[in-house]
Amino acid sequence: MKYMLLIHNRPGYVEELPESEAAELLGRVDELMKELTESGELIRGEALAGPSETKTVRVRDGVPVVTDGPFVEAKEHFAGYLLVECDSTERAVEIAASWPDARYFAMEVRPVTHQSGPGM
């Protein structure tokens, strides 16, 4: 089954860490990406631009309303994702728990229930 692992964090938090801790965090990300690629579990993963480059679109009374940022007064944001294919929810949770951002913020694990688009 495929799982979307949603990475949440706060802009600038890595830069605020002591240099050795930031290097360890980024090194662990590289290790995990390599491990998941070698195991065949990683389908895709990407970082997203920060909230300052984000637009939120809501349609009210048939009129699109566009605002800056993902949320009002949010400190954390949806920073990126991993799409993995695992044998179980437990394995997807294990991967999410090993992601360095989980030590500081949160990771969401969601089963992918439907795919659409070209070639799917």
N, CA, C and O atoms as CSV, one atom per row, in Angstrom:
chain,resi,resn,atom,element,x,y,z
A,1,MET,N,N,0.842,-1.177,0.000
A,1,MET,CA,C,0.000,0.000,0.000
A,1,MET,C,C,0.887,1.239,0.000
A,1,MET,O,O,1.983,1.235,0.559
A,2,LYS,N,N,0.399,2.288,-0.630
A,2,LYS,CA,C,1.131,3.550,-0.666
A,2,LYS,C,C,0.689,4.429,0.504
A,2,LYS,O,O,-0.476,4.435,0.902
A,3,TYR,N,N,1.667,5.173,1.042
A,3,TYR,CA,C,1.413,6.095,2.140
A,3,TYR,C,C,2.068,7.435,1.829
A,3,TYR,O,O,3.193,7.487,1.331
A,4,MET,N,N,1.357,8.512,2.126
A,4,MET,CA,C,1.902,9.856,2.025
A,4,MET,C,C,2.347,10.249,3.429
A,4,MET,O,O,1.542,10.261,4.361
A,5,LEU,N,N,3.624,10.568,3.575
A,5,LEU,CA,C,4.165,11.030,4.844
A,5,LEU,C,C,4.331,12.535,4.739
A,5,LEU,O,O,5.185,13.016,3.994
A,6,LEU,N,N,3.528,13.279,5.474
A,6,LEU,CA,C,3.521,14.735,5.394
A,6,LEU,C,C,4.453,15.302,6.461
A,6,LEU,O,O,4.285,15.034,7.651
A,7,ILE,N,N,5.419,16.073,6.030
A,7,ILE,CA,C,6.434,16.634,6.912
A,7,ILE,C,C,5.996,18.030,7.344
A,7,ILE,O,O,5.736,18.895,6.507
A,8,HIS,N,N,5.920,18.239,8.638
A,8,HIS,CA,C,5.587,19.561,9.177
A,8,HIS,C,C,6.804,20.094,9.927
A,8,HIS,O,O,7.467,19.354,10.654
A,9,ASN,N,N,7.090,21.367,9.748
A,9,ASN,CA,C,8.145,22.005,10.529
A,9,ASN,C,C,7.920,23.514,10.542
A,9,ASN,O,O,6.854,23.989,10.151
A,10,ARG,N,N,8.897,24.247,10.980
A,10,ARG,CA,C,8.801,25.702,11.082
A,10,ARG,C,C,9.942,26.306,10.271
A,10,ARG,O,O,11.088,25.878,10.412
A,11,PRO,N,N,9.652,27.288,9.428
A,11,PRO,CA,C,10.716,27.900,8.639
A,11,PRO,C,C,11.857,28.380,9.526
A,11,PRO,O,O,11.629,29.013,10.556
A,12,GLY,N,N,13.072,28.076,9.123
A,12,GLY,CA,C,14.247,28.564,9.809
A,12,GLY,C,C,14.711,27.743,10.997
A,12,GLY,O,O,15.733,28.068,11.602
A,13,TYR,N,N,13.982,26.679,11.353
A,13,TYR,CA,C,14.372,25.955,12.569
A,13,TYR,C,C,15.722,25.260,12.429
A,13,TYR,O,O,16.463,25.177,13.409
A,14,VAL,N,N,16.061,24.765,11.256
A,14,VAL,CA,C,17.347,24.086,11.086
A,14,VAL,C,C,18.491,25.077,11.299
A,14,VAL,O,O,19.498,24.743,11.924
A,15,GLU,N,N,18.335,26.285,10.783
A,15,GLU,CA,C,19.368,27.306,10.936
A,15,GLU,C,C,19.553,27.722,12.403
A,15,GLU,O,O,20.613,28.226,12.774
A,16,GLU,N,N,18.539,27.515,13.223
A,16,GLU,CA,C,18.607,27.879,14.644
A,16,GLU,C,C,19.295,26.809,15.497
A,16,GLU,O,O,19.680,27.075,16.636
A,17,LEU,N,N,19.446,25.616,14.955
A,17,LEU,CA,C,20.074,24.526,15.701
A,17,LEU,C,C,21.581,24.745,15.786
A,17,LEU,O,O,22.163,25.398,14.920
A,18,PRO,N,N,22.216,24.201,16.827
A,18,PRO,CA,C,23.682,24.219,16.835
A,18,PRO,C,C,24.200,23.540,15.559
A,18,PRO,O,O,23.573,22.609,15.053
A,19,GLU,N,N,25.313,23.992,15.055
A,19,GLU,CA,C,25.845,23.511,13.773
A,19,GLU,C,C,25.952,21.984,13.729
A,19,GLU,O,O,25.605,21.368,12.721
A,20,SER,N,N,26.426,21.378,14.805
A,20,SER,CA,C,26.590,19.920,14.815
A,20,SER,C,C,25.233,19.207,14.752
A,20,SER,O,O,25.100,18.168,14.106
A,21,GLU,N,N,24.232,19.774,15.426
A,21,GLU,CA,C,22.895,19.166,15.410
A,21,GLU,C,C,22.233,19.310,14.044
A,21,GLU,O,O,21.564,18.388,13.576
A,22,ALA,N,N,22.417,20.457,13.408
A,22,ALA,CA,C,21.881,20.674,12.059
A,22,ALA,C,C,22.544,19.714,11.073
A,22,ALA,O,O,21.868,19.133,10.224
A,23,ALA,N,N,23.857,19.546,11.179
A,23,ALA,CA,C,24.578,18.625,10.289
A,23,ALA,C,C,24.102,17.194,10.504
A,23,ALA,O,O,23.942,16.443,9.542
A,24,GLU,N,N,23.873,16.811,11.759
A,24,GLU,CA,C,23.372,15.475,12.062
A,24,GLU,C,C,21.981,15.274,11.462
A,24,GLU,O,O,21.706,14.228,10.874
A,25,LEU,N,N,21.106,16.268,11.609
A,25,LEU,CA,C,19.745,16.181,11.077
A,25,LEU,C,C,19.771,16.011,9.559
A,25,LEU,O,O,19.123,15.112,9.023
A,26,LEU,N,N,20.511,16.864,8.872
A,26,LEU,CA,C,20.568,16.794,7.412
A,26,LEU,C,C,21.246,15.510,6.936
A,26,LEU,O,O,20.867,14.950,5.907
A,27,GLY,N,N,22.239,15.049,7.678
A,27,GLY,CA,C,22.883,13.778,7.347
A,27,GLY,C,C,21.914,12.615,7.487
A,27,GLY,O,O,21.922,11.690,6.675
A,28,ARG,N,N,21.078,12.665,8.522
A,28,ARG,CA,C,20.097,11.594,8.722
A,28,ARG,C,C,19.064,11.594,7.606
A,28,ARG,O,O,18.631,10.527,7.171
A,29,VAL,N,N,18.662,12.763,7.138
A,29,VAL,CA,C,17.736,12.838,6.002
A,29,VAL,C,C,18.359,12.140,4.798
A,29,VAL,O,O,17.701,11.340,4.132
A,30,ASP,N,N,19.627,12.440,4.517
A,30,ASP,CA,C,20.319,11.809,3.386
A,30,ASP,C,C,20.365,10.286,3.556
A,30,ASP,O,O,20.124,9.546,2.602
A,31,GLU,N,N,20.676,9.823,4.767
A,31,GLU,CA,C,20.719,8.382,5.045
A,31,GLU,C,C,19.364,7.725,4.815
A,31,GLU,O,O,19.276,6.672,4.183
A,32,LEU,N,N,18.310,8.349,5.329
A,32,LEU,CA,C,16.968,7.785,5.165
A,32,LEU,C,C,16.562,7.720,3.700
A,32,LEU,O,O,15.998,6.720,3.256
A,33,MET,N,N,16.842,8.769,2.955
A,33,MET,CA,C,16.493,8.767,1.530
A,33,MET,C,C,17.226,7.635,0.805
A,33,MET,O,O,16.645,6.963,-0.047
A,34,LYS,N,N,18.491,7.429,1.143
A,34,LYS,CA,C,19.260,6.341,0.537
A,34,LYS,C,C,18.681,4.983,0.928
A,34,LYS,O,O,18.498,4.114,0.075
A,35,GLU,N,N,18.392,4.801,2.226
A,35,GLU,CA,C,17.824,3.530,2.702
A,35,GLU,C,C,16.493,3.223,2.027
A,35,GLU,O,O,16.262,2.098,1.585
A,36,LEU,N,N,15.614,4.228,1.948
A,36,LEU,CA,C,14.295,4.019,1.350
A,36,LEU,C,C,14.389,3.779,-0.152
A,36,LEU,O,O,13.593,3.027,-0.715
A,37,THR,N,N,15.353,4.413,-0.797
A,37,THR,CA,C,15.568,4.177,-2.231
A,37,THR,C,C,16.060,2.752,-2.450
A,37,THR,O,O,15.562,2.045,-3.326
A,38,GLU,N,N,17.044,2.331,-1.648
A,38,GLU,CA,C,17.605,0.982,-1.797
A,38,GLU,C,C,16.585,-0.106,-1.468
A,38,GLU,O,O,16.609,-1.172,-2.084
A,39,SER,N,N,15.688,0.141,-0.510
A,39,SER,CA,C,14.680,-0.858,-0.151
A,39,SER,C,C,13.533,-0.895,-1.155
A,39,SER,O,O,12.730,-1.828,-1.151
A,40,GLY,N,N,13.458,0.124,-2.020
A,40,GLY,CA,C,12.376,0.196,-2.998
A,40,GLY,C,C,11.101,0.801,-2.432
A,40,GLY,O,O,10.073,0.818,-3.110
A,41,GLU,N,N,11.150,1.300,-1.197
A,41,GLU,CA,C,9.951,1.865,-0.577
A,41,GLU,C,C,9.694,3.310,-0.990
A,41,GLU,O,O,8.544,3.750,-0.993
A,42,LEU,N,N,10.740,4.057,-1.338
A,42,LEU,CA,C,10.569,5.458,-1.707
A,42,LEU,C,C,10.049,5.560,-3.133
A,42,LEU,O,O,10.667,5.051,-4.068
A,43,ILE,N,N,8.925,6.212,-3.290
A,43,ILE,CA,C,8.389,6.489,-4.615
A,43,ILE,C,C,8.794,7.892,-5.036
A,43,ILE,O,O,9.221,8.120,-6.169
A,44,ARG,N,N,8.655,8.826,-4.108
A,44,ARG,CA,C,8.968,10.224,-4.411
A,44,ARG,C,C,9.003,11.023,-3.116
A,44,ARG,O,O,8.369,10.642,-2.132
A,45,GLY,N,N,9.723,12.102,-3.115
A,45,GLY,CA,C,9.739,13.016,-1.982
A,45,GLY,C,C,10.234,14.366,-2.437
A,45,GLY,O,O,11.158,14.459,-3.245
A,46,GLU,N,N,9.625,15.410,-1.923
A,46,GLU,CA,C,10.026,16.753,-2.304
A,46,GLU,C,C,9.814,17.707,-1.138
A,46,GLU,O,O,8.887,17.555,-0.343
A,47,ALA,N,N,10.698,18.693,-1.058
A,47,ALA,CA,C,10.508,19.793,-0.120
A,47,ALA,C,C,9.641,20.840,-0.805
A,47,ALA,O,O,9.648,20.958,-2.030
A,48,LEU,N,N,8.908,21.585,-0.021
A,48,LEU,CA,C,8.049,22.637,-0.557
A,48,LEU,C,C,8.596,24.001,-0.163
A,48,LEU,O,O,9.289,24.133,0.846
A,49,ALA,N,N,8.284,25.008,-0.959
A,49,ALA,CA,C,8.664,26.377,-0.626
A,49,ALA,C,C,7.996,26.774,0.681
A,49,ALA,O,O,6.984,26.190,1.069
A,50,GLY,N,N,8.554,27.752,1.351
A,50,GLY,CA,C,8.038,28.195,2.641
A,50,GLY,C,C,6.731,28.960,2.532
A,50,GLY,O,O,6.279,29.294,1.437
A,51,PRO,N,N,6.132,29.234,3.686
A,51,PRO,CA,C,4.849,29.936,3.721
A,51,PRO,C,C,4.872,31.302,3.046
A,51,PRO,O,O,3.847,31.741,2.523
A,52,SER,N,N,6.012,31.984,3.044
A,52,SER,CA,C,6.063,33.314,2.421
A,52,SER,C,C,5.844,33.251,0.912
A,52,SER,O,O,5.521,34.262,0.287
A,53,GLU,N,N,6.018,32.073,0.329
A,53,GLU,CA,C,5.817,31.910,-1.116
A,53,GLU,C,C,4.521,31.162,-1.426
A,53,GLU,O,O,4.287,30.766,-2.568
A,54,THR,N,N,3.689,30.971,-0.416
A,54,THR,CA,C,2.483,30.164,-0.550
A,54,THR,C,C,1.257,31.052,-0.740
A,54,THR,O,O,1.180,32.149,-0.187
A,55,LYS,N,N,0.318,30.573,-1.514
A,55,LYS,CA,C,-0.984,31.221,-1.689
A,55,LYS,C,C,-2.058,30.215,-1.283
A,55,LYS,O,O,-1.959,29.028,-1.593
A,56,THR,N,N,-3.074,30.698,-0.593
A,56,THR,CA,C,-4.218,29.872,-0.241
A,56,THR,C,C,-5.409,30.381,-1.038
A,56,THR,O,O,-5.677,31.582,-1.067
A,57,VAL,N,N,-6.119,29.471,-1.681
A,57,VAL,CA,C,-7.260,29.834,-2.524
A,57,VAL,C,C,-8.527,29.248,-1.911
A,57,VAL,O,O,-8.609,28.050,-1.642
A,58,ARG,N,N,-9.500,30.107,-1.698
A,58,ARG,CA,C,-10.820,29.688,-1.232
A,58,ARG,C,C,-11.843,30.312,-2.173
A,58,ARG,O,O,-11.672,31.450,-2.610
A,59,VAL,N,N,-12.888,29.586,-2.480
A,59,VAL,CA,C,-13.943,30.138,-3.320
A,59,VAL,C,C,-15.116,30.474,-2.411
A,59,VAL,O,O,-15.654,29.599,-1.733
A,60,ARG,N,N,-15.516,31.752,-2.400
A,60,ARG,CA,C,-16.623,32.226,-1.580
A,60,ARG,C,C,-17.638,32.893,-2.493
A,60,ARG,O,O,-17.321,33.831,-3.224
A,61,ASP,N,N,-18.865,32.388,-2.435
A,61,ASP,CA,C,-19.937,32.919,-3.289
A,61,ASP,C,C,-19.516,32.922,-4.753
A,61,ASP,O,O,-19.827,33.853,-5.495
A,62,GLY,N,N,-18.799,31.864,-5.166
A,62,GLY,CA,C,-18.389,31.713,-6.555
A,62,GLY,C,C,-17.186,32.553,-6.949
A,62,GLY,O,O,-16.784,32.542,-8.112
A,63,VAL,N,N,-16.603,33.281,-6.006
A,63,VAL,CA,C,-15.476,34.159,-6.315
A,63,VAL,C,C,-14.218,33.620,-5.627
A,63,VAL,O,O,-14.217,33.435,-4.410
A,64,PRO,N,N,-13.138,33.365,-6.397
A,64,PRO,CA,C,-11.895,32.931,-5.766
A,64,PRO,C,C,-11.300,34.059,-4.910
A,64,PRO,O,O,-11.188,35.202,-5.354
A,65,VAL,N,N,-10.929,33.715,-3.697
A,65,VAL,CA,C,-10.259,34.652,-2.794
A,65,VAL,C,C,-8.874,34.073,-2.530
A,65,VAL,O,O,-8.751,32.951,-2.039
A,66,VAL,N,N,-7.839,34.830,-2.852
A,66,VAL,CA,C,-6.465,34.370,-2.722
A,66,VAL,C,C,-5.793,35.169,-1.606
A,66,VAL,O,O,-5.814,36.400,-1.601
A,67,THR,N,N,-5.192,34.434,-0.656
A,67,THR,CA,C,-4.464,35.091,0.426
A,67,THR,C,C,-3.042,34.554,0.468
A,67,THR,O,O,-2.766,33.458,-0.020
A,68,ASP,N,N,-2.148,35.329,1.052
A,68,ASP,CA,C,-0.766,34.898,1.220
A,68,ASP,C,C,-0.682,33.892,2.354
A,68,ASP,O,O,-1.413,33.978,3.341
A,69,GLY,N,N,0.216,32.943,2.194
A,69,GLY,CA,C,0.501,31.985,3.259
A,69,GLY,C,C,-0.517,30.870,3.353
A,69,GLY,O,O,-1.614,30.947,2.799
A,70,PRO,N,N,-0.119,29.824,4.076
A,70,PRO,CA,C,-0.998,28.662,4.198
A,70,PRO,C,C,-2.091,28.833,5.241
A,70,PRO,O,O,-3.203,28.345,5.044
A,71,PHE,N,N,-1.802,29.519,6.353
A,71,PHE,CA,C,-2.756,29.636,7.445
A,71,PHE,C,C,-2.543,30.967,8.138
A,71,PHE,O,O,-1.464,31.554,8.059
A,72,VAL,N,N,-3.558,31.432,8.805
A,72,VAL,CA,C,-3.426,32.641,9.605
A,72,VAL,C,C,-2.747,32.281,10.922
A,72,VAL,O,O,-3.168,31.346,11.602
A,73,GLU,N,N,-1.711,33.010,11.281
A,73,GLU,CA,C,-0.995,32.863,12.545
A,73,GLU,C,C,-0.452,31.460,12.802
A,73,GLU,O,O,-0.344,31.049,13.958
A,74,ALA,N,N,-0.116,30.734,11.773
A,74,ALA,CA,C,0.466,29.400,11.964
A,74,ALA,C,C,1.977,29.529,12.105
A,74,ALA,O,O,2.619,30.260,11.352
A,75,LYS,N,N,2.531,28.823,13.063
A,75,LYS,CA,C,3.979,28.804,13.214
A,75,LYS,C,C,4.580,27.645,12.428
A,75,LYS,O,O,5.662,27.765,11.853
A,76,GLU,N,N,3.864,26.521,12.412
A,76,GLU,CA,C,4.316,25.351,11.664
A,76,GLU,C,C,3.608,25.318,10.311
A,76,GLU,O,O,2.541,25.906,10.135
A,77,HIS,N,N,4.222,24.625,9.370
A,77,HIS,CA,C,3.617,24.522,8.052
A,77,HIS,C,C,3.944,23.171,7.437
A,77,HIS,O,O,4.821,22.450,7.913
A,78,PHE,N,N,3.226,22.842,6.376
A,78,PHE,CA,C,3.453,21.634,5.595
A,78,PHE,C,C,4.687,21.909,4.749
A,78,PHE,O,O,4.642,22.718,3.823
A,79,ALA,N,N,5.793,21.233,5.069
A,79,ALA,CA,C,7.082,21.568,4.481
A,79,ALA,C,C,7.506,20.655,3.344
A,79,ALA,O,O,8.368,21.029,2.548
A,80,GLY,N,N,6.928,19.477,3.248
A,80,GLY,CA,C,7.314,18.535,2.205
A,80,GLY,C,C,6.633,17.209,2.434
A,80,GLY,O,O,5.809,17.062,3.337
A,81,TYR,N,N,6.986,16.245,1.604
A,81,TYR,CA,C,6.343,14.945,1.722
A,81,TYR,C,C,7.249,13.848,1.207
A,81,TYR,O,O,8.200,14.087,0.462
A,82,LEU,N,N,6.929,12.650,1.622
A,82,LEU,CA,C,7.501,11.435,1.056
A,82,LEU,C,C,6.328,10.575,0.638
A,82,LEU,O,O,5.355,10.457,1.382
A,83,LEU,N,N,6.398,9.982,-0.517
A,83,LEU,CA,C,5.422,8.997,-0.934
A,83,LEU,C,C,6.153,7.667,-0.910
A,83,LEU,O,O,7.122,7.465,-1.642
A,84,VAL,N,N,5.682,6.760,-0.063
A,84,VAL,CA,C,6.347,5.472,0.101
A,84,VAL,C,C,5.359,4.345,-0.166
A,84,VAL,O,O,4.146,4.524,-0.054
A,85,GLU,N,N,5.890,3.199,-0.514
A,85,GLU,CA,C,5.078,2.000,-0.670
A,85,GLU,C,C,5.608,0.972,0.319
A,85,GLU,O,O,6.755,0.534,0.227
A,86,CYS,N,N,4.751,0.593,1.269
A,86,CYS,CA,C,5.148,-0.284,2.359
A,86,CYS,C,C,4.152,-1.429,2.483
A,86,CYS,O,O,3.054,-1.391,1.927
A,87,ASP,N,N,4.566,-2.442,3.226
A,87,ASP,CA,C,3.697,-3.591,3.470
A,87,ASP,C,C,2.629,-3.314,4.518
A,87,ASP,O,O,1.622,-4.019,4.572
A,88,SER,N,N,2.836,-2.285,5.361
A,88,SER,CA,C,1.888,-2.070,6.455
A,88,SER,C,C,1.914,-0.622,6.929
A,88,SER,O,O,2.864,0.122,6.683
A,89,THR,N,N,0.838,-0.249,7.615
A,89,THR,CA,C,0.786,1.056,8.253
A,89,THR,C,C,1.890,1.174,9.287
A,89,THR,O,O,2.489,2.239,9.442
A,90,GLU,N,N,2.159,0.093,9.990
A,90,GLU,CA,C,3.203,0.104,11.013
A,90,GLU,C,C,4.553,0.493,10.421
A,90,GLU,O,O,5.307,1.249,11.033
A,91,ARG,N,N,4.859,-0.022,9.231
A,91,ARG,CA,C,6.129,0.320,8.580
A,91,ARG,C,C,6.139,1.793,8.184
A,91,ARG,O,O,7.157,2.466,8.348
A,92,ALA,N,N,5.027,2.302,7.668
A,92,ALA,CA,C,4.953,3.717,7.299
A,92,ALA,C,C,5.151,4.593,8.533
A,92,ALA,O,O,5.829,5.617,8.459
A,93,VAL,N,N,4.568,4.203,9.662
A,93,VAL,CA,C,4.742,4.940,10.916
A,93,VAL,C,C,6.201,4.871,11.369
A,93,VAL,O,O,6.747,5.856,11.865
A,94,GLU,N,N,6.819,3.728,11.200
A,94,GLU,CA,C,8.230,3.562,11.563
A,94,GLU,C,C,9.113,4.519,10.752
A,94,GLU,O,O,10.025,5.144,11.293
A,95,ILE,N,N,8.832,4.624,9.453
A,95,ILE,CA,C,9.594,5.535,8.597
A,95,ILE,C,C,9.369,6.974,9.055
A,95,ILE,O,O,10.323,7.742,9.182
A,96,ALA,N,N,8.111,7.341,9.302
A,96,ALA,CA,C,7.796,8.705,9.744
A,96,ALA,C,C,8.494,9.020,11.066
A,96,ALA,O,O,9.004,10.126,11.250
A,97,ALA,N,N,8.520,8.062,11.981
A,97,ALA,CA,C,9.154,8.282,13.282
A,97,ALA,C,C,10.664,8.446,13.158
A,97,ALA,O,O,11.290,9.072,14.014
A,98,SER,N,N,11.253,7.892,12.105
A,98,SER,CA,C,12.701,8.009,11.923
A,98,SER,C,C,13.102,9.297,11.200
A,98,SER,O,O,14.284,9.636,11.147
A,99,TRP,N,N,12.120,10.015,10.642
A,99,TRP,CA,C,12.413,11.258,9.938
A,99,TRP,C,C,12.813,12.313,10.982
A,99,TRP,O,O,12.092,12.493,11.963
A,100,PRO,N,N,13.938,13.010,10.797
A,100,PRO,CA,C,14.438,13.930,11.822
A,100,PRO,C,C,13.448,15.004,12.268
A,100,PRO,O,O,13.424,15.352,13.448
A,101,ASP,N,N,12.638,15.536,11.368
A,101,ASP,CA,C,11.691,16.588,11.748
A,101,ASP,C,C,10.704,16.118,12.816
A,101,ASP,O,O,10.162,16.938,13.558
A,102,ALA,N,N,10.468,14.816,12.901
A,102,ALA,CA,C,9.519,14.282,13.891
A,102,ALA,C,C,10.000,14.551,15.314
A,102,ALA,O,O,9.189,14.582,16.240
A,103,ARG,N,N,11.301,14.745,15.502
A,103,ARG,CA,C,11.837,15.059,16.836
A,103,ARG,C,C,11.436,16.451,17.291
A,103,ARG,O,O,11.395,16.721,18.492
A,104,TYR,N,N,11.140,17.334,16.353
A,104,TYR,CA,C,10.850,18.726,16.679
A,104,TYR,C,C,9.398,19.110,16.398
A,104,TYR,O,O,8.842,19.977,17.071
A,105,PHE,N,N,8.791,18.469,15.410
A,105,PHE,CA,C,7.454,18.855,14.968
A,105,PHE,C,C,6.592,17.606,14.811
A,105,PHE,O,O,6.504,16.802,15.739
A,106,ALA,N,N,5.964,17.431,13.671
A,106,ALA,CA,C,5.071,16.287,13.474
A,106,ALA,C,C,5.193,15.750,12.062
A,106,ALA,O,O,5.565,16.462,11.129
A,107,MET,N,N,4.871,14.488,11.935
A,107,MET,CA,C,4.757,13.824,10.633
A,107,MET,C,C,3.357,13.218,10.582
A,107,MET,O,O,2.915,12.596,11.547
A,108,GLU,N,N,2.672,13.393,9.484
A,108,GLU,CA,C,1.382,12.740,9.282
A,108,GLU,C,C,1.596,11.543,8.368
A,108,GLU,O,O,2.392,11.603,7.430
A,109,VAL,N,N,0.883,10.459,8.645
A,109,VAL,CA,C,0.924,9.268,7.799
A,109,VAL,C,C,-0.482,9.044,7.280
A,109,VAL,O,O,-1.408,8.816,8.058
A,110,ARG,N,N,-0.643,9.106,5.968
A,110,ARG,CA,C,-1.968,8.920,5.367
A,110,ARG,C,C,-1.896,7.886,4.258
A,110,ARG,O,O,-1.070,8.003,3.353
A,111,PRO,N,N,-2.758,6.870,4.317
A,111,PRO,CA,C,-2.830,5.935,3.199
A,111,PRO,C,C,-3.315,6.654,1.942
A,111,PRO,O,O,-4.187,7.520,2.015
A,112,VAL,N,N,-2.758,6.299,0.812
A,112,VAL,CA,C,-3.216,6.827,-0.478
A,112,VAL,C,C,-4.335,5.905,-0.936
A,112,VAL,O,O,-4.121,4.712,-1.152
A,113,THR,N,N,-5.513,6.458,-1.079
A,113,THR,CA,C,-6.669,5.624,-1.415
A,113,THR,C,C,-7.093,5.707,-2.864
A,113,THR,O,O,-7.884,4.887,-3.332
A,114,HIS,N,N,-6.568,6.701,-3.587
A,114,HIS,CA,C,-6.961,6.856,-4.987
A,114,HIS,C,C,-5.840,7.584,-5.722
A,114,HIS,O,O,-5.239,8.518,-5.191
A,115,GLN,N,N,-5.574,7.155,-6.922
A,115,GLN,CA,C,-4.602,7.840,-7.771
A,115,GLN,C,C,-5.284,8.261,-9.040
A,115,GLN,O,O,-6.155,7.562,-9.556
A,116,SER,N,N,-4.878,9.426,-9.549
A,116,SER,CA,C,-5.400,9.881,-10.827
A,116,SER,C,C,-4.298,10.620,-11.552
A,116,SER,O,O,-3.252,10.937,-10.985
A,117,GLY,N,N,-4.553,10.882,-12.801
A,117,GLY,CA,C,-3.577,11.628,-13.582
A,117,GLY,C,C,-3.028,10.784,-14.707
A,117,GLY,O,O,-3.349,9.600,-14.817
A,118,PRO,N,N,-2.198,11.390,-15.547
A,118,PRO,CA,C,-1.631,10.671,-16.693
A,118,PRO,C,C,-0.840,9.428,-16.251
A,118,PRO,O,O,-0.027,9.496,-15.330
A,119,GLY,N,N,-1.079,8.353,-16.889
A,119,GLY,CA,C,-0.324,7.130,-16.642
A,119,GLY,C,C,-0.722,6.355,-15.399
A,119,GLY,O,O,-0.057,5.384,-15.040
A,120,MET,N,N,-1.783,6.762,-14.742
A,120,MET,CA,C,-2.185,6.050,-13.521
A,120,MET,C,C,-3.448,5.252,-13.761
A,120,MET,O,O,-3.940,4.587,-12.850
